[in-house]
Amino acid sequence: TKIDNFARFMLVKFVSYQDRNRIFRARAKLKGKKDESGRPLLIIADLTKENHRIFSAALASKKNSLIKDAWVDGNCRILITLLDNNKKCIQSTDELPTG
């Protein structure tokens, strides 16, 4: 059917932070995995509009080789790995390196 071509999202609210954190730590095991129709399996945080904007800017910095990596942890903090391999938690786009 036509609906099978669309990703299916689930919004989950955890009863405890321990369970939530355990799931978010284990999500790296899904990297590269696909469902039966070939779509990637993902567990993503439900970011606020502002954090989504900051994370998008961090991903753009990664694409432009200004940082090595960007990700959101289980507490919705945006983290980056700088080119010198130092890790940093950022709260605004002003904290991203410029080229």
Phi and psi restraints in degrees (range 20) as a CNS / XPLOR table:
assign (resid 1 and name C) (resid 2 and name N)
       (resid 2 and name CA) (resid 2 and name C) 1.0 -64.0 20.0 2
assign (resid 2 and name N) (resid 2 and name CA)
       (resid 2 and name C) (resid 3 and name N) 1.0 -33.2 20.0 2
assign (resid 2 and name C) (resid 3 and name N)
       (resid 3 and name CA) (resid 3 and name C) 1.0 -63.3 20.0 2
assign (resid 3 and name N) (resid 3 and name CA)
       (resid 3 and name C) (resid 4 and name N) 1.0 -24.7 20.0 2
assign (resid 3 and name C) (resid 4 and name N)
       (resid 4 and name CA) (resid 4 and name C) 1.0 -66.3 20.0 2
assign (resid 4 and name N) (resid 4 and name CA)
       (resid 4 and name C) (resid 5 and name N) 1.0 -14.6 20.0 2
assign (resid 4 and name C) (resid 5 and name N)
       (resid 5 and name CA) (resid 5 and name C) 1.0 -82.7 20.0 2
assign (resid 5 and name N) (resid 5 and name CA)
       (resid 5 and name C) (resid 6 and name N) 1.0 -4.1 20.0 2
assign (resid 5 and name C) (resid 6 and name N)
       (resid 6 and name CA) (resid 6 and name C) 1.0 -108.1 20.0 2
assign (resid 6 and name N) (resid 6 and name CA)
       (resid 6 and name C) (resid 7 and name N) 1.0 147.3 20.0 2
assign (resid 6 and name C) (resid 7 and name N)
       (resid 7 and name CA) (resid 7 and name C) 1.0 -67.6 20.0 2
assign (resid 7 and name N) (resid 7 and name CA)
       (resid 7 and name C) (resid 8 and name N) 1.0 146.0 20.0 2
assign (resid 7 and name C) (resid 8 and name N)
       (resid 8 and name CA) (resid 8 and name C) 1.0 -106.3 20.0 2
assign (resid 8 and name N) (resid 8 and name CA)
       (resid 8 and name C) (resid 9 and name N) 1.0 119.2 20.0 2
assign (resid 8 and name C) (resid 9 and name N)
       (resid 9 and name CA) (resid 9 and name C) 1.0 -100.3 20.0 2
assign (resid 9 and name N) (resid 9 and name CA)
       (resid 9 and name C) (resid 10 and name N) 1.0 145.9 20.0 2
assign (resid 9 and name C) (resid 10 and name N)
       (resid 10 and name CA) (resid 10 and name C) 1.0 -128.4 20.0 2
assign (resid 10 and name N) (resid 10 and name CA)
       (resid 10 and name C) (resid 11 and name N) 1.0 130.4 20.0 2
assign (resid 10 and name C) (resid 11 and name N)
       (resid 11 and name CA) (resid 11 and name C) 1.0 -100.1 20.0 2
assign (resid 11 and name N) (resid 11 and name CA)
       (resid 11 and name C) (resid 12 and name N) 1.0 123.2 20.0 2
assign (resid 11 and name C) (resid 12 and name N)
       (resid 12 and name CA) (resid 12 and name C) 1.0 -119.7 20.0 2
assign (resid 12 and name N) (resid 12 and name CA)
       (resid 12 and name C) (resid 13 and name N) 1.0 133.2 20.0 2
assign (resid 12 and name C) (resid 13 and name N)
       (resid 13 and name CA) (resid 13 and name C) 1.0 -111.9 20.0 2
assign (resid 13 and name N) (resid 13 and name CA)
       (resid 13 and name C) (resid 14 and name N) 1.0 121.6 20.0 2
assign (resid 13 and name C) (resid 14 and name N)
       (resid 14 and name CA) (resid 14 and name C) 1.0 -85.7 20.0 2
assign (resid 14 and name N) (resid 14 and name CA)
       (resid 14 and name C) (resid 15 and name N) 1.0 149.2 20.0 2
assign (resid 14 and name C) (resid 15 and name N)
       (resid 15 and name CA) (resid 15 and name C) 1.0 -75.5 20.0 2
assign (resid 15 and name N) (resid 15 and name CA)
       (resid 15 and name C) (resid 16 and name N) 1.0 -33.4 20.0 2
assign (resid 15 and name C) (resid 16 and name N)
       (resid 16 and name CA) (resid 16 and name C) 1.0 -133.5 20.0 2
assign (resid 16 and name N) (resid 16 and name CA)
       (resid 16 and name C) (resid 17 and name N) 1.0 148.9 20.0 2
assign (resid 16 and name C) (resid 17 and name N)
       (resid 17 and name CA) (resid 17 and name C) 1.0 -64.3 20.0 2
assign (resid 17 and name N) (resid 17 and name CA)
       (resid 17 and name C) (resid 18 and name N) 1.0 -31.2 20.0 2
assign (resid 17 and name C) (resid 18 and name N)
       (resid 18 and name CA) (resid 18 and name C) 1.0 -60.4 20.0 2
assign (resid 18 and name N) (resid 18 and name CA)
       (resid 18 and name C) (resid 19 and name N) 1.0 -46.2 20.0 2
assign (resid 18 and name C) (resid 19 and name N)
       (resid 19 and name CA) (resid 19 and name C) 1.0 -64.1 20.0 2
assign (resid 19 and name N) (resid 19 and name CA)
       (resid 19 and name C) (resid 20 and name N) 1.0 -45.1 20.0 2
assign (resid 19 and name C) (resid 20 and name N)
       (resid 20 and name CA) (resid 20 and name C) 1.0 -59.7 20.0 2
assign (resid 20 and name N) (resid 20 and name CA)
       (resid 20 and name C) (resid 21 and name N) 1.0 -47.4 20.0 2
assign (resid 20 and name C) (resid 21 and name N)
       (resid 21 and name CA) (resid 21 and name C) 1.0 -65.3 20.0 2
assign (resid 21 and name N) (resid 21 and name CA)
       (resid 21 and name C) (resid 22 and name N) 1.0 -36.6 20.0 2
assign (resid 21 and name C) (resid 22 and name N)
       (resid 22 and name CA) (resid 22 and name C) 1.0 -62.8 20.0 2
assign (resid 22 and name N) (resid 22 and name CA)
       (resid 22 and name C) (resid 23 and name N) 1.0 -42.5 20.0 2
assign (resid 22 and name C) (resid 23 and name N)
       (resid 23 and name CA) (resid 23 and name C) 1.0 -65.9 20.0 2
assign (resid 23 and name N) (resid 23 and name CA)
       (resid 23 and name C) (resid 24 and name N) 1.0 -44.8 20.0 2
assign (resid 23 and name C) (resid 24 and name N)
       (resid 24 and name CA) (resid 24 and name C) 1.0 -66.2 20.0 2
assign (resid 24 and name N) (resid 24 and name CA)
       (resid 24 and name C) (resid 25 and name N) 1.0 -34.5 20.0 2
assign (resid 24 and name C) (resid 25 and name N)
       (resid 25 and name CA) (resid 25 and name C) 1.0 -68.4 20.0 2
assign (resid 25 and name N) (resid 25 and name CA)
       (resid 25 and name C) (resid 26 and name N) 1.0 -34.3 20.0 2
assign (resid 25 and name C) (resid 26 and name N)
       (resid 26 and name CA) (resid 26 and name C) 1.0 -82.3 20.0 2
assign (resid 26 and name N) (resid 26 and name CA)
       (resid 26 and name C) (resid 27 and name N) 1.0 -9.4 20.0 2
assign (resid 26 and name C) (resid 27 and name N)
       (resid 27 and name CA) (resid 27 and name C) 1.0 -64.7 20.0 2
assign (resid 27 and name N) (resid 27 and name CA)
       (resid 27 and name C) (resid 28 and name N) 1.0 -21.8 20.0 2
assign (resid 27 and name C) (resid 28 and name N)
       (resid 28 and name CA) (resid 28 and name C) 1.0 -62.3 20.0 2
assign (resid 28 and name N) (resid 28 and name CA)
       (resid 28 and name C) (resid 29 and name N) 1.0 -25.4 20.0 2
assign (resid 28 and name C) (resid 29 and name N)
       (resid 29 and name CA) (resid 29 and name C) 1.0 -67.3 20.0 2
assign (resid 29 and name N) (resid 29 and name CA)
       (resid 29 and name C) (resid 30 and name N) 1.0 -17.2 20.0 2
assign (resid 29 and name C) (resid 30 and name N)
       (resid 30 and name CA) (resid 30 and name C) 1.0 -84.9 20.0 2
assign (resid 30 and name N) (resid 30 and name CA)
       (resid 30 and name C) (resid 31 and name N) 1.0 -9.4 20.0 2
assign (resid 30 and name C) (resid 31 and name N)
       (resid 31 and name CA) (resid 31 and name C) 1.0 -56.2 20.0 2
assign (resid 31 and name N) (resid 31 and name CA)
       (resid 31 and name C) (resid 32 and name N) 1.0 124.6 20.0 2
assign (resid 31 and name C) (resid 32 and name N)
       (resid 32 and name CA) (resid 32 and name C) 1.0 86.1 20.0 2
assign (resid 32 and name N) (resid 32 and name CA)
       (resid 32 and name C) (resid 33 and name N) 1.0 -8.1 20.0 2
assign (resid 32 and name C) (resid 33 and name N)
       (resid 33 and name CA) (resid 33 and name C) 1.0 -82.5 20.0 2
assign (resid 33 and name N) (resid 33 and name CA)
       (resid 33 and name C) (resid 34 and name N) 1.0 148.5 20.0 2
assign (resid 33 and name C) (resid 34 and name N)
       (resid 34 and name CA) (resid 34 and name C) 1.0 -130.2 20.0 2
assign (resid 34 and name N) (resid 34 and name CA)
       (resid 34 and name C) (resid 35 and name N) 1.0 155.3 20.0 2
assign (resid 34 and name C) (resid 35 and name N)
       (resid 35 and name CA) (resid 35 and name C) 1.0 -80.8 20.0 2
assign (resid 35 and name N) (resid 35 and name CA)
       (resid 35 and name C) (resid 36 and name N) 1.0 -176.2 20.0 2
assign (resid 35 and name C) (resid 36 and name N)
       (resid 36 and name CA) (resid 36 and name C) 1.0 -64.9 20.0 2
assign (resid 36 and name N) (resid 36 and name CA)
       (resid 36 and name C) (resid 37 and name N) 1.0 -17.6 20.0 2
assign (resid 36 and name C) (resid 37 and name N)
       (resid 37 and name CA) (resid 37 and name C) 1.0 -104.0 20.0 2
assign (resid 37 and name N) (resid 37 and name CA)
       (resid 37 and name C) (resid 38 and name N) 1.0 10.8 20.0 2
assign (resid 37 and name C) (resid 38 and name N)
       (resid 38 and name CA) (resid 38 and name C) 1.0 90.8 20.0 2
assign (resid 38 and name N) (resid 38 and name CA)
       (resid 38 and name C) (resid 39 and name N) 1.0 3.1 20.0 2
assign (resid 38 and name C) (resid 39 and name N)
       (resid 39 and name CA) (resid 39 and name C) 1.0 -83.5 20.0 2
assign (resid 39 and name N) (resid 39 and name CA)
       (resid 39 and name C) (resid 40 and name N) 1.0 144.4 20.0 2
assign (resid 39 and name C) (resid 40 and name N)
       (resid 40 and name CA) (resid 40 and name C) 1.0 -67.8 20.0 2
assign (resid 40 and name N) (resid 40 and name CA)
       (resid 40 and name C) (resid 41 and name N) 1.0 144.9 20.0 2
assign (resid 40 and name C) (resid 41 and name N)
       (resid 41 and name CA) (resid 41 and name C) 1.0 -90.5 20.0 2
assign (resid 41 and name N) (resid 41 and name CA)
       (resid 41 and name C) (resid 42 and name N) 1.0 126.7 20.0 2
assign (resid 41 and name C) (resid 42 and name N)
       (resid 42 and name CA) (resid 42 and name C) 1.0 -135.4 20.0 2
assign (resid 42 and name N) (resid 42 and name CA)
       (resid 42 and name C) (resid 43 and name N) 1.0 146.1 20.0 2
assign (resid 42 and name C) (resid 43 and name N)
       (resid 43 and name CA) (resid 43 and name C) 1.0 -122.5 20.0 2
assign (resid 43 and name N) (resid 43 and name CA)
       (resid 43 and name C) (resid 44 and name N) 1.0 115.3 20.0 2
assign (resid 43 and name C) (resid 44 and name N)
       (resid 44 and name CA) (resid 44 and name C) 1.0 -124.2 20.0 2
assign (resid 44 and name N) (resid 44 and name CA)
       (resid 44 and name C) (resid 45 and name N) 1.0 153.5 20.0 2
assign (resid 44 and name C) (resid 45 and name N)
       (resid 45 and name CA) (resid 45 and name C) 1.0 -80.5 20.0 2
assign (resid 45 and name N) (resid 45 and name CA)
       (resid 45 and name C) (resid 46 and name N) 1.0 148.1 20.0 2
assign (resid 45 and name C) (resid 46 and name N)
       (resid 46 and name CA) (resid 46 and name C) 1.0 -87.8 20.0 2
assign (resid 46 and name N) (resid 46 and name CA)
       (resid 46 and name C) (resid 47 and name N) 1.0 93.2 20.0 2
assign (resid 46 and name C) (resid 47 and name N)
       (resid 47 and name CA) (resid 47 and name C) 1.0 -82.6 20.0 2
assign (resid 47 and name N) (resid 47 and name CA)
       (resid 47 and name C) (resid 48 and name N) 1.0 152.9 20.0 2
assign (resid 47 and name C) (resid 48 and name N)
       (resid 48 and name CA) (resid 48 and name C) 1.0 -68.7 20.0 2
assign (resid 48 and name N) (resid 48 and name CA)
       (resid 48 and name C) (resid 49 and name N) 1.0 165.2 20.0 2
assign (resid 48 and name C) (resid 49 and name N)
       (resid 49 and name CA) (resid 49 and name C) 1.0 -58.3 20.0 2
assign (resid 49 and name N) (resid 49 and name CA)
       (resid 49 and name C) (resid 50 and name N) 1.0 -43.1 20.0 2
assign (resid 49 and name C) (resid 50 and name N)
       (resid 50 and name CA) (resid 50 and name C) 1.0 -66.5 20.0 2
assign (resid 50 and name N) (resid 50 and name CA)
       (resid 50 and name C) (resid 51 and name N) 1.0 -45.2 20.0 2
assign (resid 50 and name C) (resid 51 and name N)
       (resid 51 and name CA) (resid 51 and name C) 1.0 -65.4 20.0 2
assign (resid 51 and name N) (resid 51 and name CA)
       (resid 51 and name C) (resid 52 and name N) 1.0 -34.3 20.0 2
assign (resid 51 and name C) (resid 52 and name N)
       (resid 52 and name CA) (resid 52 and name C) 1.0 -63.3 20.0 2
assign (resid 52 and name N) (resid 52 and name CA)
       (resid 52 and name C) (resid 53 and name N) 1.0 -40.2 20.0 2
assign (resid 52 and name C) (resid 53 and name N)
       (resid 53 and name CA) (resid 53 and name C) 1.0 -63.6 20.0 2
assign (resid 53 and name N) (resid 53 and name CA)
       (resid 53 and name C) (resid 54 and name N) 1.0 -43.6 20.0 2
assign (resid 53 and name C) (resid 54 and name N)
       (resid 54 and name CA) (resid 54 and name C) 1.0 -65.6 20.0 2
assign (resid 54 and name N) (resid 54 and name CA)
       (resid 54 and name C) (resid 55 and name N) 1.0 -43.8 20.0 2
assign (resid 54 and name C) (resid 55 and name N)
       (resid 55 and name CA) (resid 55 and name C) 1.0 -64.5 20.0 2
assign (resid 55 and name N) (resid 55 and name CA)
       (resid 55 and name C) (resid 56 and name N) 1.0 -39.9 20.0 2
assign (resid 55 and name C) (resid 56 and name N)
       (resid 56 and name CA) (resid 56 and name C) 1.0 -61.6 20.0 2
assign (resid 56 and name N) (resid 56 and name CA)
       (resid 56 and name C) (resid 57 and name N) 1.0 -40.2 20.0 2
assign (resid 56 and name C) (resid 57 and name N)
       (resid 57 and name CA) (resid 57 and name C) 1.0 -65.4 20.0 2
assign (resid 57 and name N) (resid 57 and name CA)
       (resid 57 and name C) (resid 58 and name N) 1.0 -37.8 20.0 2
assign (resid 57 and name C) (resid 58 and name N)
       (resid 58 and name CA) (resid 58 and name C) 1.0 -65.2 20.0 2
assign (resid 58 and name N) (resid 58 and name CA)
       (resid 58 and name C) (resid 59 and name N) 1.0 -41.3 20.0 2
assign (resid 58 and name C) (resid 59 and name N)
       (resid 59 and name CA) (resid 59 and name C) 1.0 -64.6 20.0 2
assign (resid 59 and name N) (resid 59 and name CA)
       (resid 59 and name C) (resid 60 and name N) 1.0 -35.9 20.0 2
assign (resid 59 and name C) (resid 60 and name N)
       (resid 60 and name CA) (resid 60 and name C) 1.0 -65.2 20.0 2
assign (resid 60 and name N) (resid 60 and name CA)
       (resid 60 and name C) (resid 61 and name N) 1.0 -38.6 20.0 2
assign (resid 60 and name C) (resid 61 and name N)
       (resid 61 and name CA) (resid 61 and name C) 1.0 -63.5 20.0 2
assign (resid 61 and name N) (resid 61 and name CA)
       (resid 61 and name C) (resid 62 and name N) 1.0 -37.8 20.0 2
assign (resid 61 and name C) (resid 62 and name N)
       (resid 62 and name CA) (resid 62 and name C) 1.0 -65.6 20.0 2
assign (resid 62 and name N) (resid 62 and name CA)
       (resid 62 and name C) (resid 63 and name N) 1.0 -43.7 20.0 2
assign (resid 62 and name C) (resid 63 and name N)
       (resid 63 and name CA) (resid 63 and name C) 1.0 -62.1 20.0 2
assign (resid 63 and name N) (resid 63 and name CA)
       (resid 63 and name C) (resid 64 and name N) 1.0 -33.5 20.0 2
assign (resid 63 and name C) (resid 64 and name N)
       (resid 64 and name CA) (resid 64 and name C) 1.0 -88.9 20.0 2
assign (resid 64 and name N) (resid 64 and name CA)
       (resid 64 and name C) (resid 65 and name N) 1.0 10.9 20.0 2
assign (resid 64 and name C) (resid 65 and name N)
       (resid 65 and name CA) (resid 65 and name C) 1.0 61.3 20.0 2
assign (resid 65 and name N) (resid 65 and name CA)
       (resid 65 and name C) (resid 66 and name N) 1.0 29.2 20.0 2
assign (resid 65 and name C) (resid 66 and name N)
       (resid 66 and name CA) (resid 66 and name C) 1.0 -88.9 20.0 2
assign (resid 66 and name N) (resid 66 and name CA)
       (resid 66 and name C) (resid 67 and name N) 1.0 -21.9 20.0 2
assign (resid 66 and name C) (resid 67 and name N)
       (resid 67 and name CA) (resid 67 and name C) 1.0 -137.7 20.0 2
assign (resid 67 and name N) (resid 67 and name CA)
       (resid 67 and name C) (resid 68 and name N) 1.0 163.2 20.0 2
assign (resid 67 and name C) (resid 68 and name N)
       (resid 68 and name CA) (resid 68 and name C) 1.0 -85.3 20.0 2
assign (resid 68 and name N) (resid 68 and name CA)
       (resid 68 and name C) (resid 69 and name N) 1.0 -36.8 20.0 2
assign (resid 68 and name C) (resid 69 and name N)
       (resid 69 and name CA) (resid 69 and name C) 1.0 -155.8 20.0 2
assign (resid 69 and name N) (resid 69 and name CA)
       (resid 69 and name C) (resid 70 and name N) 1.0 158.6 20.0 2
assign (resid 69 and name C) (resid 70 and name N)
       (resid 70 and name CA) (resid 70 and name C) 1.0 -146.1 20.0 2
assign (resid 70 and name N) (resid 70 and name CA)
       (resid 70 and name C) (resid 71 and name N) 1.0 138.6 20.0 2
assign (resid 70 and name C) (resid 71 and name N)
       (resid 71 and name CA) (resid 71 and name C) 1.0 -157.5 20.0 2
assign (resid 71 and name N) (resid 71 and name CA)
       (resid 71 and name C) (resid 72 and name N) 1.0 166.7 20.0 2
assign (resid 71 and name C) (resid 72 and name N)
       (resid 72 and name CA) (resid 72 and name C) 1.0 -113.9 20.0 2
assign (resid 72 and name N) (resid 72 and name CA)
       (resid 72 and name C) (resid 73 and name N) 1.0 128.6 20.0 2
assign (resid 72 and name C) (resid 73 and name N)
       (resid 73 and name CA) (resid 73 and name C) 1.0 -85.3 20.0 2
assign (resid 73 and name N) (resid 73 and name CA)
       (resid 73 and name C) (resid 74 and name N) 1.0 -178.0 20.0 2
assign (resid 73 and name C) (resid 74 and name N)
       (resid 74 and name CA) (resid 74 and name C) 1.0 -64.7 20.0 2
assign (resid 74 and name N) (resid 74 and name CA)
       (resid 74 and name C) (resid 75 and name N) 1.0 -16.3 20.0 2
assign (resid 74 and name C) (resid 75 and name N)
       (resid 75 and name CA) (resid 75 and name C) 1.0 -101.3 20.0 2
assign (resid 75 and name N) (resid 75 and name CA)
       (resid 75 and name C) (resid 76 and name N) 1.0 16.5 20.0 2
assign (resid 75 and name C) (resid 76 and name N)
       (resid 76 and name CA) (resid 76 and name C) 1.0 63.6 20.0 2
assign (resid 76 and name N) (resid 76 and name CA)
       (resid 76 and name C) (resid 77 and name N) 1.0 24.9 20.0 2
assign (resid 76 and name C) (resid 77 and name N)
       (resid 77 and name CA) (resid 77 and name C) 1.0 -86.5 20.0 2
assign (resid 77 and name N) (resid 77 and name CA)
       (resid 77 and name C) (resid 78 and name N) 1.0 141.1 20.0 2
assign (resid 77 and name C) (resid 78 and name N)
       (resid 78 and name CA) (resid 78 and name C) 1.0 -94.2 20.0 2
assign (resid 78 and name N) (resid 78 and name CA)
       (resid 78 and name C) (resid 79 and name N) 1.0 123.0 20.0 2
assign (resid 78 and name C) (resid 79 and name N)
       (resid 79 and name CA) (resid 79 and name C) 1.0 -119.9 20.0 2
assign (resid 79 and name N) (resid 79 and name CA)
       (resid 79 and name C) (resid 80 and name N) 1.0 148.3 20.0 2
assign (resid 79 and name C) (resid 80 and name N)
       (resid 80 and name CA) (resid 80 and name C) 1.0 -132.9 20.0 2
assign (resid 80 and name N) (resid 80 and name CA)
       (resid 80 and name C) (resid 81 and name N) 1.0 154.7 20.0 2
assign (resid 80 and name C) (resid 81 and name N)
       (resid 81 and name CA) (resid 81 and name C) 1.0 -109.4 20.0 2
assign (resid 81 and name N) (resid 81 and name CA)
       (resid 81 and name C) (resid 82 and name N) 1.0 119.6 20.0 2
assign (resid 81 and name C) (resid 82 and name N)
       (resid 82 and name CA) (resid 82 and name C) 1.0 -74.4 20.0 2
assign (resid 82 and name N) (resid 82 and name CA)
       (resid 82 and name C) (resid 83 and name N) 1.0 169.9 20.0 2
assign (resid 82 and name C) (resid 83 and name N)
       (resid 83 and name CA) (resid 83 and name C) 1.0 -64.2 20.0 2
assign (resid 83 and name N) (resid 83 and name CA)
       (resid 83 and name C) (resid 84 and name N) 1.0 -23.7 20.0 2
assign (resid 83 and name C) (resid 84 and name N)
       (resid 84 and name CA) (resid 84 and name C) 1.0 -88.7 20.0 2
assign (resid 84 and name N) (resid 84 and name CA)
       (resid 84 and name C) (resid 85 and name N) 1.0 12.6 20.0 2
assign (resid 84 and name C) (resid 85 and name N)
       (resid 85 and name CA) (resid 85 and name C) 1.0 73.3 20.0 2
assign (resid 85 and name N) (resid 85 and name CA)
       (resid 85 and name C) (resid 86 and name N) 1.0 5.5 20.0 2
assign (resid 85 and name C) (resid 86 and name N)
       (resid 86 and name CA) (resid 86 and name C) 1.0 -75.6 20.0 2
assign (resid 86 and name N) (resid 86 and name CA)
       (resid 86 and name C) (resid 87 and name N) 1.0 142.1 20.0 2
assign (resid 86 and name C) (resid 87 and name N)
       (resid 87 and name CA) (resid 87 and name C) 1.0 -100.8 20.0 2
assign (resid 87 and name N) (resid 87 and name CA)
       (resid 87 and name C) (resid 88 and name N) 1.0 144.3 20.0 2
assign (resid 87 and name C) (resid 88 and name N)
       (resid 88 and name CA) (resid 88 and name C) 1.0 -144.7 20.0 2
assign (resid 88 and name N) (resid 88 and name CA)
       (resid 88 and name C) (resid 89 and name N) 1.0 137.9 20.0 2
assign (resid 88 and name C) (resid 89 and name N)
       (resid 89 and name CA) (resid 89 and name C) 1.0 -91.7 20.0 2
assign (resid 89 and name N) (resid 89 and name CA)
       (resid 89 and name C) (resid 90 and name N) 1.0 127.5 20.0 2
assign (resid 89 and name C) (resid 90 and name N)
       (resid 90 and name CA) (resid 90 and name C) 1.0 -115.0 20.0 2
assign (resid 90 and name N) (resid 90 and name CA)
       (resid 90 and name C) (resid 91 and name N) 1.0 149.3 20.0 2
assign (resid 90 and name C) (resid 91 and name N)
       (resid 91 and name CA) (resid 91 and name C) 1.0 -123.1 20.0 2
assign (resid 91 and name N) (resid 91 and name CA)
       (resid 91 and name C) (resid 92 and name N) 1.0 -1.8 20.0 2
assign (resid 91 and name C) (resid 92 and name N)
       (resid 92 and name CA) (resid 92 and name C) 1.0 -154.8 20.0 2
assign (resid 92 and name N) (resid 92 and name CA)
       (resid 92 and name C) (resid 93 and name N) 1.0 162.6 20.0 2
assign (resid 92 and name C) (resid 93 and name N)
       (resid 93 and name CA) (resid 93 and name C) 1.0 -70.0 20.0 2
assign (resid 93 and name N) (resid 93 and name CA)
       (resid 93 and name C) (resid 94 and name N) 1.0 -20.0 20.0 2
assign (resid 93 and name C) (resid 94 and name N)
       (resid 94 and name CA) (resid 94 and name C) 1.0 -63.7 20.0 2
assign (resid 94 and name N) (resid 94 and name CA)
       (resid 94 and name C) (resid 95 and name N) 1.0 -20.3 20.0 2
assign (resid 94 and name C) (resid 95 and name N)
       (resid 95 and name CA) (resid 95 and name C) 1.0 -86.0 20.0 2
assign (resid 95 and name N) (resid 95 and name CA)
       (resid 95 and name C) (resid 96 and name N) 1.0 -4.9 20.0 2
assign (resid 95 and name C) (resid 96 and name N)
       (resid 96 and name CA) (resid 96 and name C) 1.0 -80.8 20.0 2
assign (resid 96 and name N) (resid 96 and name CA)
       (resid 96 and name C) (resid 97 and name N) 1.0 142.7 20.0 2
assign (resid 96 and name C) (resid 97 and name N)
       (resid 97 and name CA) (resid 97 and name C) 1.0 -67.2 20.0 2
assign (resid 97 and name N) (resid 97 and name CA)
       (resid 97 and name C) (resid 98 and name N) 1.0 148.8 20.0 2
assign (resid 97 and name C) (resid 98 and name N)
       (resid 98 and name CA) (resid 98 and name C) 1.0 -111.9 20.0 2
assign (resid 98 and name N) (resid 98 and name CA)
       (resid 98 and name C) (resid 99 and name N) 1.0 153.0 20.0 2
